[in-house]
Amino acid sequence: MEDCKLSLISHPAHIRQSSFDVLRCVAAFLVVAIHYGPYWINPISRIAVPLFFMITGYYFVTFSAISKFRKHFRKILIMTISASLFYGFLSFSSAIYFGTFDNWFDSKFNLKTIAVYTLFDLDLFQIHLWYFYALAYDLLIIYFLTRKKKTHYLYYAIPLLLLAFFLLRYLRYPNCYYRNWLFEGLPCISIGMLIREYEEKIKSLFTDTQLIVFTLFSLMLCSFEFLSHKFIWGGEIVSEIYIFSIPMSVCLICLAVKNPSIGENTIAVKIGSVYSPSIYILHIFVGQYLLVSNLDDYPLFKTGIIFLESLLLSIFYIYLKKLIKSIYETNSNH
């Protein structure tokens, strides 16, 4: 029996584009910069997560059959649960080592905490894993709306969801109220889908020069917002994104659409296509446990070191996983 089709848009799915893998590589580095980089890189580093979400939305159409969607979703789910268990083991070990197990257990495993963390797609053990939970939530929602042919509702909701995001941010609500699957993940993925649907118009409407100018203008406005919070309004608002992070991300995605072969056959493509999810997951572990010195006086250098160490650890992890899989398949055949 043939798989049901996810009739999202009419034109056929593209082959993999190197330009998007380069963006993934850049976004992976910027995620590390968010947590370990110098303060001045904040205006650009905050595009990392929106970029990841938008690229996912752009490629959603390639899930042309239910079986492909299920395979992709299962992969994300396994990655998310594995990462959570890994950081859970580290958190548990730390609680045992420092003799705080009772407090640790009571704070993690109570109904209120579990309910809040489930609603706001947080991880019990490591906060940065919220992205993967949000991705899983949003893919299920988009999958359901696509099957019902109601994806146009997502496009209508984009400005409302982003408005809610920035309103909650400026009212200084806790990050989890707006940095979640609903107010950040869903509109950004929907923007990626919208770009995919109208990519031919985008190619004819904008030149590379215009997109570069818009990108730089957005960066300038993000920098102004960052500096105004820091030096004029008495303290920076810690946020996942700034107001013009979204236009900046959109311009970069459109540049990738117009120039699909950028970075072809480079190491950046390999990193973006294969290792960027693992770098995202592992960089906190590397920063906490594998640095030979804290390097706090050299934050940009520290960011680069953590990125490279996370990359090497990702390469080792994926090689080990493939080796175990091949051994298992060999034993199964015998």
PAZAPA-4460 file (N, C-alpha, C; in steps of 0.05 Angstrom, whole numbers, plus 32768, in hexadecimal, padded with zeros to 4 digits):
% residues 334
    n_x    n_y    n_z   ca_x   ca_y   ca_z    c_x    c_y    c_z   seq   type   mol
   8011   7FE8   8000   8000   8000   8000   8012   8019   8000     1      M     A
   800C   802C   7FEF   801D   8044   7FEC   8019   8056   8004     2      E     A
   802E   8065   800B   802C   8078   8020   801B   8090   8018     3      D     A
   800C   809B   802C   7FFD   80B3   8026   8011   80CA   8022     4      C     A
   800A   80DC   8010   801C   80F2   800A   8016   810A   801C     5      K     A
   802A   8119   8023   8027   8132   8032   8027   8149   801D     6      L     A
   8011   814D   8011   800F   8160   7FFB   8012   817D   8005     7      S     A
   802A   8185   800B   802F   819F   8016   8030   81B4   8001     8      L     A
   8042   81B0   7FED   8044   81C2   7FD7   8048   81B2   7FBD     9      I     A
   8044   81BF   7FA7   8042   81B0   7F8E   805D   81A9   7F81    10      S     A
   8071   81BB   7F83   8089   81B6   7F74   8099   81A0   7F82    11      H     A
   80AA   8191   7F73   80B8   817A   7F7E   80CE   8183   7F92    12      P     A
   80D4   8170   7FA3   80E9   8175   7FB7   8105   8177   7FAA    13      A     A
   8115   8189   7FB5   8130   818D   7FAA   8142   8177   7FB3    14      H     A
   8158   8174   7FA6   816E   8165   7FB1   817A   8176   7FC7    15      I     A
   818B   8169   7FD7   8197   8178   7FEE   81A8   818F   7FE4    16      R     A
   81A5   81A6   7FF2   81B3   81BE   7FE9   81CA   81C4   7FFD    17      Q     A
   81E2   81C7   7FF2   81F9   81CB   8003   81F7   81E5   8013    18      S     A
   81E9   81F9   8007   81E7   8213   8015   81D9   8211   8030    19      S     A
   81C5   8200   8032   81B7   81FC   804B   81C9   81ED   8060    20      F     A
   81DA   81DB   8056   81EC   81CE   8068   8201   81E1   8073    21      D     A
   820A   81F4   8063   821C   8209   806C   820E   8219   8082    22      V     A
   81F5   8220   807D   81E6   822F   8092   81E4   821F   80AC    23      L     A
   81E0   8205   80A9   81DF   81F4   80C1   81F9   81F5   80D0    24      R     A
   820F   81F4   80C2   8229   81F5   80CE   822D   820F   80DD    25      C     A
   8226   8225   80D0   8227   8240   80DC   8216   8241   80F5    26      V     A
   81FD   8237   80F3   81EB   8237   8109   81F5   8227   8121    27      A     A
   8202   8210   811B   820D   8200   8130   8223   820F   813F    28      A     A
   8234   821E   8130   8249   822E   813D   823C   8244   814E    29      F     A
   8227   8251   8143   821A   8267   8152   820C   825D   816B    30      L     A
   8202   8244   816B   81F6   8239   8183   820B   8237   8199    31      V     A
   8223   822E   8192   8239   822E   81A5   823F   824A   81AF    32      V     A
   823F   825D   819C   8245   8279   81A3   8230   8285   81B6    33      A     A
   8217   827C   81B4   8202   8285   81C7   820A   827F   81E3    34      I     A
   8215   8267   81E8   821A   825F   8203   8237   8266   820D    35      H     A
   8249   8269   81FA   8265   826D   8202   8273   8285   81F5    36      Y     A
   8266   8291   81E2   8273   82A6   81D3   8273   82C1   81E0    37      G     A
   8281   82D5   81D5   8281   82F0   81E0   8266   82FD   81DD    38      P     A
   8261   8311   81EE   8247   831D   81EE   8241   832B   81D4    39      Y     A
   8255   8336   81C6   8250   8346   81AF   8247   8336   8197    40      W     A
   8249   831B   8198   8240   830A   8182   8222   8304   8184    41      I     A
   8216   830C   819B   81FA   8306   81A0   81E7   830D   818A    42      N     A
   81E9   8325   817E   81D6   832D   8169   81D5   8319   8151    43      P     A
   81EB   830C   814B   81EA   82F9   8135   81E7   82DC   813F    44      I     A
   81F1   82D6   8156   81EF   82BA   8160   81D2   82B2   8164    45      S     A
   81C1   82C5   816A   81A5   82BF   8170   8195   82B6   8157    46      R     A
   81A1   82B6   8140   8193   82AC   8129   8196   828D   8126    47      I     A
   81A6   8281   8137   81AD   8265   8134   8194   8253   8135    48      A     A
   8185   8255   814A   816D   8244   814E   8158   8249   8139    49      V     A
   8151   8263   8134   813E   8268   811E   8147   825C   8103    50      P     A
   8161   825D   80FD   816B   8251   80E5   8166   8233   80E4    51      L     A
   816C   8226   80FA   8167   8209   80FB   8149   8203   80F6    52      F     A
   8138   8212   8103   811B   820D   8100   8112   8213   80E3    53      F     A
   811C   8229   80D8   8113   8230   80BC   811D   821B   80A8    54      M     A
   8135   8211   80AB   813F   81FD   8099   812E   81E4   809B    55      I     A
   8126   81DC   80B3   8114   81C5   80B6   80FA   81CA   80A8    56      T     A
   80EF   81E2   80AA   80D6   81E9   809C   80D9   81E8   807E    57      G     A
   80F0   81F2   8074   80F5   81F1   8057   80F6   81D5   804C    58      Y     A
   8102   81C3   805B   8104   81A7   8052   80ED   8195   8059    59      Y     A
   80D9   81A0   8067   80C3   818F   806F   80B5   8183   8057    60      F     A
   80B4   8190   8040   80A7   8186   8029   80B4   816C   801F    61      V     A
   80CD   8167   8026   80DA   814F   801C   80CF   8136   802A    62      T     A
   80BF   813A   803F   80B2   8123   804B   8099   811E   803B    63      F     A
   809C   8113   8023   8086   8110   8010   8075   80F8   8017    64      S     A
   807E   80E7   8029   806E   80D0   8030   806E   80CC   804E    65      A     A
   8059   80C0   8059   8057   80BC   8075   806F   80AD   8081    66      I     A
   8078   8099   8072   808F   8089   807B   80A8   809A   807F    67      S     A
   80AC   80AD   806D   80C4   80BF   806F   80C1   80D1   8088    68      K     A
   80A9   80DB   808C   80A4   80EC   80A3   80A9   80DD   80BD    69      F     A
   809E   80C5   80BE   80A1   80B4   80D6   80BE   80AE   80DC    70      R     A
   80CD   80A8   80C6   80EA   80A2   80C9   80F9   80BA   80D4    71      K     A
   80F3   80D2   80C9   8100   80EA   80D2   80F9   80F1   80EF    72      H     A
   80DF   80EE   80F5   80D6   80F5   8110   80E1   80E1   8124    73      F     A
   80E3   80C8   811D   80EE   80B4   812F   810C   80BA   8134    74      R     A
   811A   80C3   8120   8136   80CA   8123   8139   80E2   8137    75      K     A
   8128   80F6   8134   8129   810D   8146   8122   8104   8163    76      I     A
   810E   80F3   8165   8106   80EA   8180   811C   80DA   818D    77      L     A
   8128   80C8   817F   813E   80B8   818A   8156   80CA   8192    78      I     A
   815C   80DD   8181   8172   80F0   8187   816C   8100   81A1    79      M     A
   8153   8109   81A3   814B   811A   81B9   814B   810A   81D3    80      T     A
   8140   80F2   81D3   813F   80E2   81EB   815B   80D9   81F3    81      I     A
   816C   80D2   81E0   8187   80CA   81E6   8197   80E1   81F3    82      S     A
   8194   80F9   81E8   81A1   8111   81F3   8198   8117   820F    83      A     A
   817E   8114   8213   8172   8119   822E   817C   8105   8242    84      S     A
   817E   80EB   823A   8188   80D6   824C   81A6   80DB   8252    85      L     A
   81B5   80E4   823E   81D1   80EA   8242   81D5   8100   8257    86      F     A
   81C7   8116   8254   81CA   812C   8267   81BC   8125   8281    87      Y     A
   81A8   8114   8281   819C   810A   8299   81AF   80FA   82AA    88      G     A
   81BF   80E9   829C   81D4   80D9   82AA   81E9   80EC   82B6    89      F     A
   81F1   8101   82A8   8204   8113   82B2   81F9   8122   82CB    90      L     A
   81E0   812B   82C9   81D3   8139   82DF   81D0   8127   82F8    91      S     A
   81C8   810E   82F2   81C5   80FA   8308   81E0   80F5   8315    92      F     A
   81F5   80F1   8305   8210   80EB   8310   821A   8103   8321    93      S     A
   8215   811B   8317   821D   8133   8326   820F   8134   8341    94      S     A
   81F5   812E   8341   81E5   812F   835A   81F0   811A   836E    95      A     A
   81F7   8103   8364   8202   80EE   8376   821D   80F7   8380    96      I     A
   822E   8101   836F   8249   8109   8377   8249   811F   838C    97      Y     A
   8237   8133   8389   8236   8149   839C   8223   8144   83B3    98      F     A
   8217   812D   83B4   8205   8126   83CB   81EB   8135   83CB    99      G     A
   81E1   813D   83B4   81C8   814C   83B2   81B2   813D   83A4   100      T     A
   81B3   8122   83A5   81A0   8112   8395   8183   8117   839D   101      F     A
   817E   8119   83B8   8162   811D   83C0   8156   8137   83B5   102      D     A
   8165   814D   83B8   815B   8166   83AD   8159   8165   838E   103      N     A
   816C   8158   8381   816C   8155   8364   8153   8146   835B   104      W     A
   814D   8130   8369   8136   811F   8361   811C   812E   8366   105      F     A
   8119   813C   837D   8101   814A   8383   80FC   8161   836F   106      D     A
   8112   816E   8366   810E   8185   8354   8108   817C   8338   107      S     A
   8111   8165   8330   810D   815B   8315   80F4   814B   8311   108      K     A
   80ED   813A   8324   80D8   8127   8320   80C0   812D   8332   109      F     A
   80B3   8143   832C   8099   8149   8339   8086   8152   8323   110      N     A
   806C   814F   8328   8058   8153   8313   8059   816F   8307   111      L     A
   805D   8183   8318   805E   819F   830E   8075   81A3   82FA   112      K     A
   808D   819A   8302   80A4   819D   82F0   80A0   818F   82D6   113      T     A
   8097   8176   82D8   8094   8166   82C0   807F   8173   82AE   114      I     A
   8069   817D   82B9   8053   8189   82A9   805E   81A2   829C   115      A     A
   806C   81B3   82AA   8076   81CC   829F   808B   81C6   8289   116      V     A
   809C   81B3   828E   80B1   81AD   827B   80A5   81A0   8262   117      Y     A
   8090   8190   8265   8083   8184   824E   8074   8199   823D   118      T     A
   8067   81AB   824A   8058   81C0   823C   806A   81D2   822C   119      L     A
   8081   81DA   8239   8093   81ED   822C   80AB   81E0   821F   120      F     A
   80A8   81C6   8218   80BD   81B6   820A   80D9   81BA   8216   121      D     A
   80DA   81B9   8230   80F4   81BB   823E   80FF   819F   8244   122      L     A
   8119   819D   8248   8125   8184   8250   812A   8185   826E   123      D     A
   8126   816F   827C   8129   816F   8299   8146   8173   82A1   124      L     A
   8159   816D   8290   8175   816C   8298   8187   8180   828A   125      F     A
   817F   8189   8271   8190   819C   8263   817F   81AE   8252   126      Q     A
   817F   81C8   8258   816C   81DB   824D   816E   81DE   822F   127      I     A
   8187   81DC   8224   818A   81E2   8207   817D   81CC   81F5   128      H     A
   8175   81B6   8201   8168   81A1   81F1   814B   81A8   81EB   129      L     A
   8141   81BF   81F5   8126   81C6   81EF   8121   81C7   81D1   130      W     A
   8135   81CE   81C1   8132   81D0   81A4   8128   81B6   8198   131      Y     A
   8133   81A0   81A0   812B   8186   8195   810F   817E   819C   132      F     A
   8108   8184   81B5   80EC   817F   81BD   80D9   8191   81AE   133      Y     A
   80E0   81AA   81AB   80CF   81BD   819B   80CC   81B3   817E   134      A     A
   80E2   81A9   8173   80E2   819F   8158   80CF   8188   8155   135      L     A
   80D0   8176   8168   80BE   815E   8168   80A0   8167   816A   136      A     A
   809B   8179   817D   807F   8184   8180   8075   8190   8165   137      Y     A
   8086   81A1   815A   807E   81B0   8142   807A   819E   812A   138      D     A
   808C   818B   8126   8089   8179   8110   806F   8169   8111   139      L     A
   8067   8161   8129   804E   8153   812C   8036   8165   8125   140      L     A
   8037   817E   812E   8022   8191   8128   8020   8196   810A   141      I     A
   8037   819B   80FD   8038   81A1   80E0   802F   8188   80D0   142      I     A
   8038   8171   80D9   8030   8158   80CC   8011   8155   80CC   143      Y     A
   8005   815A   80E3   7FE8   8158   80E6   7FDA   816D   80D4   144      F     A
   7FE3   8186   80D4   7FD6   819B   80C4   7FDA   8195   80A6   145      L     A
   7FF1   818A   809F   7FF5   8183   8083   7FE3   816D   807A   146      T     A
   7FDF   8159   808A   7FCD   8144   8083   7FB0   814E   8080   147      R     A
   7FA9   8163   8090   7F8E   816F   808E   7F8D   8185   807A   148      K     A
   7FA4   818B   806C   7FA5   81A1   8059   7F9E   81BC   8065   149      K     A
   7FA9   81C0   807D   7FA3   81D9   808C   7FBD   81E9   8091   150      K     A
   7FD2   81E5   8082   7FEB   81F2   8088   7FEA   8210   8084   151      T     A
   7FD6   821A   8075   7FD3   8237   8072   7FCF   8245   808D   152      H     A
   7FC3   8237   80A0   7FBF   8242   80BB   7FDA   8249   80C8   153      Y     A
   7FEE   8239   80C2   8009   823E   80CD   8013   8259   80C3   154      L     A
   800F   825F   80AA   8019   8278   809E   800B   8290   80AA   155      Y     A
   7FF0   828D   80AF   7FE2   82A3   80BB   7FEB   82A8   80D8   156      Y     A
   7FF4   8293   80E5   7FFB   8295   8101   8017   82A0   8106   157      A     A
   8028   82A1   80F1   8044   82A9   80F4   8046   82C4   8102   158      I     A
   803A   82DA   80F8   803D   82F4   8106   8032   82F4   8122   159      P     A
   801C   82E6   8127   8010   82E6   8141   8022   82D8   8155   160      L     A
   802E   82C1   814D   803F   82B2   815F   8059   82C2   8165   161      L     A
   8064   82CE   8151   807C   82DE   8156   8076   82F7   8167   162      L     A
   805F   8303   8162   8057   831A   8173   8055   8311   8190   163      L     A
   8049   82FA   8195   8046   82EF   81B0   8062   82EA   81BC   164      A     A
   8074   82E0   81AB   8090   82DA   81B5   809C   82F4   81C0   165      F     A
   809C   8309   81AF   80AA   8322   81B8   809B   8330   81CE   166      F     A
   8081   832E   81CE   8072   833A   81E4   8079   832D   81FF   167      L     A
   8079   8312   81FF   8080   8304   8218   809D   830A   8220   168      L     A
   80AE   830C   820C   80CB   8313   8211   80CE   832E   821E   169      R     A
   80C0   8342   8213   80C3   835D   821D   80B5   8361   8238   170      Y     A
   80A2   8350   823E   8095   8350   8258   80A5   8341   826C   171      L     A
   80BC   8336   8263   80CF   8329   8275   80C4   8310   8282   172      R     A
   80B4   8301   8273   80AB   82E7   827D   80C3   82D4   827B   173      Y     A
   80C3   82BE   828A   80D9   82AA   8288   80DB   82A0   826B   174      P     A
   80F4   8299   8263   80F9   8291   8248   80E7   827B   823E   175      N     A
   80E1   8268   824F   80D2   8251   8246   80B6   8258   823D   176      C     A
   80AB   8270   8245   8091   8278   823C   8090   827F   821E   177      Y     A
   80A6   8287   8213   80A6   828E   81F7   80BB   827F   81E6   178      Y     A
   80D1   8276   81F3   80E5   8266   81E5   80DC   8249   81E5   179      R     A
   80C9   8243   81D4   80BE   8228   81D4   80B3   8221   81B8   180      N     A
   80A6   820A   81B7   809B   81FF   819E   8086   8211   8191   181      W     A
   8077   8220   81A2   8061   8230   8198   8069   824B   818D   182      L     A
   8078   825A   819D   807D   8276   8196   8098   827B   8187   183      F     A
   80A9   8266   8186   80C1   8269   8177   80C3   8253   8161   184      E     A
   80C0   823A   8169   80C3   8224   8156   80AF   8224   8140   185      G     A
   8095   8227   8146   8080   8224   8132   8081   823B   811D   186      L     A
   8084   8254   8126   8085   8269   8111   809E   8267   8100   187      P     A
   80B5   8260   810B   80CE   825E   80FB   80CC   8247   80E7   188      C     A
   80C2   8230   80F0   80BF   821A   80DD   80AB   8221   80C7   189      I     A
   8096   822F   80CE   8082   8238   80BB   808E   824C   80A7   190      S     A
   80A0   825D   80B0   80AE   826F   809D   80BE   825F   8089   191      I     A
   80CC   824B   8093   80DB   823A   8080   80CA   822C   806C   192      G     A
   80B2   8223   8074   809F   8217   8061   8096   822B   804D   193      M     A
   8091   8244   8057   8087   8259   8045   809C   8260   8030   194      L     A
   80B5   8262   8038   80CB   8267   8025   80CC   8252   8010   195      I     A
   80C9   8239   8019   80CA   8223   8005   80B3   8225   7FF1   196      R     A
   809C   822C   7FFB   8084   822E   7FE9   8087   8244   7FD5   197      E     A
   8094   825A   7FDC   8097   8271   7FCA   80B3   8276   7FC1   198      Y     A
   80C4   8261   7FC1   80E0   8265   7FBB   80E5   8270   7F9F   199      E     A
   80D5   8267   7F8C   80D9   8271   7F70   80D4   828F   7F6E   200      E     A
   80C0   8299   7F7D   80BB   82B6   7F7E   80D2   82C4   7F8C   201      K     A
   80DC   82B8   7FA1   80F2   82C4   7FB0   810B   82C7   7F9E   202      I     A
   8110   82B2   7F8E   8128   82B3   7F7C   8126   82C9   7F68   203      K     A
   810D   82CE   7F5E   810A   82E3   7F4A   8106   82FF   7F56   204      S     A
   80FD   8300   7F6F   80F7   8319   7F7B   810F   8327   7F87   205      L     A
   8122   8318   7F93   8138   8324   7FA1   8153   831C   7F93   206      F     A
   8165   832F   7F93   8180   8329   7F8A   8191   8322   7FA2   207      T     A
   81A8   8316   7F9D   81BB   8310   7FB3   81C3   8329   7FC2   208      D     A
   81C8   833E   7FB3   81D1   8357   7FC0   81BC   8362   7FD3   209      T     A
   81A2   8361   7FCA   818D   836B   7FDB   818B   835A   7FF5   210      Q     A
   818D   8340   7FF2   818B   832E   800A   81A2   8333   801D   211      L     A
   81BA   8338   8012   81D1   833D   8023   81CD   8358   8032   212      I     A
   81C3   836C   8024   81BE   8386   8030   81A9   8383   8046   213      V     A
   8193   8374   8041   817F   8370   8055   818A   8361   806E   214      F     A
   819C   834E   8068   81A8   833E   807E   81B9   8351   8090   215      T     A
   81C9   8361   8084   81DA   8374   8093   81CA   8389   80A2   216      L     A
   81B4   8392   8095   81A2   83A5   80A2   8195   8399   80BA   217      F     A
   818D   8380   80B8   8180   8371   80CE   8195   836D   80E5   218      S     A
   81AE   8367   80DD   81C3   8364   80F2   81C7   837E   8100   219      L     A
   81C7   8394   80F2   81CB   83AE   80FE   81B5   83B4   8112   220      M     A
   819C   83AE   810B   8185   83B3   811D   8186   83A0   8135   221      L     A
   818E   8387   8131   8191   8375   8148   81A7   8380   815B   222      C     A
   81BD   838A   814F   81D2   8395   8160   81C9   83AE   816F   223      S     A
   81B9   83BE   8162   81AE   83D6   8170   819C   83CD   8187   224      F     A
   818B   83B9   8183   8179   83AF   8198   8189   83A4   81AF   225      E     A
   819D   8394   81A9   81AE   8389   81BE   81BC   839E   81CE   226      F     A
   81C8   83B2   81C0   81D7   83C7   81CE   81C5   83D9   81DE   227      L     A
   81AD   83DE   81D4   819A   83EF   81E2   8191   83E2   81FC   228      S     A
   818D   83C8   81FB   8186   83BA   8214   819D   83BA   8228   229      H     A
   81B5   83B7   821D   81CC   83B5   822F   81D5   83CF   823B   230      K     A
   81D4   83E4   822B   81E0   83FD   8234   81CC   8414   8239   231      F     A
   81B4   8412   822E   81A0   8428   8231   818A   8420   8244   232      I     A
   817F   8408   8242   8169   8400   8252   8171   83F1   826B   233      W     A
   818A   83F1   8271   8192   83E7   828B   8194   83C9   828C   234      G     A
   819B   83BB   8278   819F   839E   8279   8193   8391   8261   235      G     A
   81A3   837D   8257   819A   836F   823F   8184   835B   8246   236      E     A
   8170   8359   8234   815C   8345   8237   8167   832B   822A   237      I     A
   816A   8317   823A   8175   82FD   822F   815E   82F1   821F   238      V     A
   8163   82EE   8205   814E   82E4   81F4   8159   82D0   81E0   239      S     A
   8148   82BE   81D7   8150   82AC   81C2   8155   82BA   81A8   240      E     A
   8145   82CE   81A2   8148   82DD   8189   8141   82FA   818D   241      I     A
   814C   830B   817C   8145   8327   817C   8130   832C   8166   242      Y     A
   8125   8343   8165   810F   8349   8153   8118   8344   8136   243      I     A
   8130   834D   812F   8139   834B   8113   8149   8332   810E   244      F     A
   814A   8320   8122   8156   8305   811D   8146   82F6   8109   245      S     A
   812C   82F9   8109   811B   82EB   80F6   8120   82F4   80D9   246      I     A
   811F   830F   80D3   8125   8318   80B8   8141   8310   80AF   247      P     A
   8155   8311   80C2   8170   8309   80BB   8171   82EC   80B3   248      M     A
   8164   82DB   80C2   8163   82BE   80BC   8155   82B9   80A1   249      S     A
   813F   82C7   809C   8130   82C5   8083   8142   82CC   806B   250      V     A
   8151   82E2   806E   8163   82EA   8058   8178   82D5   8053   251      C     A
   8183   82C9   8068   8198   82B5   8064   818C   829C   8057   252      L     A
   8174   8294   805F   8167   827D   8052   8161   8283   8035   253      I     A
   8158   829B   802E   8153   82A3   8013   816D   82A3   8002   254      C     A
   8183   82AC   800E   819D   82AB   8000   81A5   828E   7FFA   255      L     A
   819F   827C   800D   81A5   825F   8009   8193   8254   7FF3   256      A     A
   817A   825D   7FF1   8168   8254   7FDC   8172   825D   7FC1   257      V     A
   817B   8276   7FBF   8185   8281   7FA6   81A0   8276   7F9D   258      K     A
   81AF   826C   7FB1   81CA   8262   7FAA   81CE   8246   7FB7   259      N     A
   81C0   8232   7FAC   81C0   8218   7FB9   81DA   8209   7FBA   260      P     A
   81ED   8211   7FA9   8207   8202   7FA8   821D   8210   7FB9   261      S     A
   8216   8224   7FC8   822B   8231   7FD9   8237   821D   7FEC   262      I     A
   8252   821D   7FED   8260   820B   8000   8262   81EE   7FF7   263      G     A
   825A   81E9   7FDE   825A   81CD   7FD4   8275   81C0   7FD7   264      E     A
   8275   81A7   7FE1   828E   8198   7FE5   82A1   81A4   7FF9   265      N     A
   8297   81B2   800D   82A7   81BD   8022   82A2   81AF   803C   266      T     A
   82B4   81B2   8050   82B0   81A6   806A   8298   81B1   8078   267      I     A
   8291   81CA   8072   8279   81D6   807F   8260   81C7   8078   268      A     A
   825E   81BE   805F   8246   81AE   8057   8245   8194   8067   269      V     A
   825C   8187   806A   825D   816E   8079   8255   8172   8096   270      K     A
   825F   8187   80A2   8258   818D   80BE   823B   8193   80C0   271      I     A
   8230   81A4   80AE   8214   81AC   80B0   8201   8195   80AB   272      G     A
   8207   8183   8098   81F5   816E   8091   81F6   8156   80A4   273      S     A
   820D   8151   80B0   8211   8139   80C0   8213   813E   80DE   274      V     A
   8223   8153   80E5   822C   8156   8101   821E   816C   8110   275      Y     A
   820F   817E   8103   8204   8195   8111   81F1   818E   8128   276      S     A
   81E0   8179   8125   81CF   8172   813C   81DF   8168   8154   277      P     A
   81F4   8158   814F   8204   814E   8164   8214   8165   8172   278      S     A
   821E   8178   8162   822C   818F   816D   8219   819F   8180   279      I     A
   8200   81A2   8176   81EC   81B0   8187   81E9   81A2   81A2   280      Y     A
   81E7   8188   81A1   81E2   8178   81B9   81FA   8178   81CB   281      I     A
   8212   8174   81C0   822A   816E   81D0   8239   8186   81D9   282      L     A
   8234   819E   81CE   8246   81B4   81D5   8245   81BD   81F2   283      H     A
   822E   81B9   81FF   822C   81C0   821B   823D   81AC   822C   284      I     A
   823C   8193   8225   824C   817F   8232   826A   8185   822F   285      F     A
   8271   818C   8216   828D   8193   8211   8295   81AB   8222   286      V     A
   8285   81C0   8222   828B   81D8   8231   828D   81D4   824F   287      G     A
   827E   81C1   8259   827E   81BC   8276   8293   81A8   827F   288      Q     A
   829A   8195   826E   82AA   817F   8277   82C5   817B   8268   289      Y     A
   82C7   8184   824F   82DE   817D   823F   82F1   8193   8239   290      L     A
   82EC   81AB   8242   82FF   81C1   823E   8317   81BE   8251   291      L     A
   832F   81C1   8246   8347   81BF   8257   834A   81D7   8269   292      V     A
   8340   81EE   8261   833F   8206   8271   8325   8215   826A   293      S     A
   831D   8228   827B   8303   8234   8277   8303   8248   8260   294      N     A
   831A   8255   825A   831D   8267   8243   8309   827E   8244   295      L     A
   8300   8285   825C   82EC   829A   825E   82F6   82B5   8254   296      D     A
   830F   82BA   8255   831A   82D3   824C   831C   82D5   822E   297      D     A
   8317   82BF   8220   8318   82BE   8203   82FF   82B0   81F8   298      Y     A
   82E8   82BD   81FB   82CE   82AF   81F5   82CB   82A6   81D8   299      P     A
   82D5   82B6   81C5   82D3   82AE   81A9   82E4   8295   81A4   300      L     A
   82FC   8296   81AF   830E   827E   81AC   8302   8266   81BA   301      F     A
   82F6   826B   81D1   82E9   8255   81E0   82D2   8249   81D0   302      K     A
   82C3   825A   81C2   82AD   8251   81B1   82B8   823E   819B   303      T     A
   82CE   8247   818E   82D9   8237   8179   82E3   821C   8183   304      G     A
   82F0   821C   819A   82FB   8203   81A5   82E4   81F0   81AC   305      I     A
   82CF   81FA   81B9   82B8   81E9   81C0   82AA   81DF   81A7   306      I     A
   82A8   81EF   8192   829D   81E6   8179   82AD   81D0   816D   307      F     A
   82C7   81D2   816C   82D9   81BE   8160   82D8   81A4   8171   308      L     A
   82D9   81A7   818B   82D8   818F   819C   82BD   8181   8199   309      E     A
   82A7   8190   8197   828D   8185   8193   828B   8176   8178   310      S     A
   8298   8182   8164   8299   8175   814A   82A8   815B   814B   311      L     A
   82BF   815B   8158   82CF   8142   815A   82C0   812D   816A   312      L     A
   82B2   8135   817F   82A2   8122   818F   828B   8118   817E   313      L     A
   827F   8129   816E   8269   8120   815C   8272   810C   8147   314      S     A
   828A   8111   813C   8295   80FE   8129   829A   80E3   8135   315      I     A
   82A5   80E3   814E   82AA   80CA   815C   8290   80BC   8162   316      F     A
   827C   80CB   816B   8262   80BF   8173   8254   80B3   815B   317      Y     A
   8254   80C1   8144   8247   80B6   812C   8256   809E   8121   318      I     A
   8270   809F   8122   8281   8088   8119   827B   806F   812B   319      Y     A
   827A   8074   8145   8274   805E   8158   8258   8052   8154   320      L     A
   8245   8064   814E   822A   805B   814A   8228   8049   8130   321      K     A
   8236   8052   811B   8236   8042   8103   8244   8028   8106   322      K     A
   825A   8028   8116   8269   800F   811C   8257   7FFB   812B   323      L     A
   8249   8005   813F   8238   7FF3   814F   8221   7FE8   813D   324      I     A
   8216   7FF9   812C   8201   7FF1   811A   820B   7FDB   8106   325      K     A
   8223   7FDF   80FB   822D   7FCB   80E8   8233   7FB1   80F6   326      S     A
   823D   7FB2   810F   8242   7F99   811E   8228   7F8B   8124   327      I     A
   8214   7F9A   812B   81FA   7F8E   8131   81EE   7F81   8118   328      Y     A
   81F0   7F8F   8101   81E5   7F84   80E8   81F4   7F6B   80DF   329      E     A
   820E   7F6B   80E4   821F   7F53   80DD   8217   7F3B   80EE   330      T     A
   8213   7F40   8108   820B   7F2A   8119   81EF   7F20   8113   331      N     A
   81DE   7F33   810B   81C2   7F2B   8104   81C1   7F1A   80EB   332      S     A
   81D3   7F20   80D8   81D3   7F11   80BF   81DE   7EF5   80C3   333      N     A
   81EF   7EF2   80D8   81FA   7ED8   80DE   81E6   7EC8   80F0   334      H     A
***
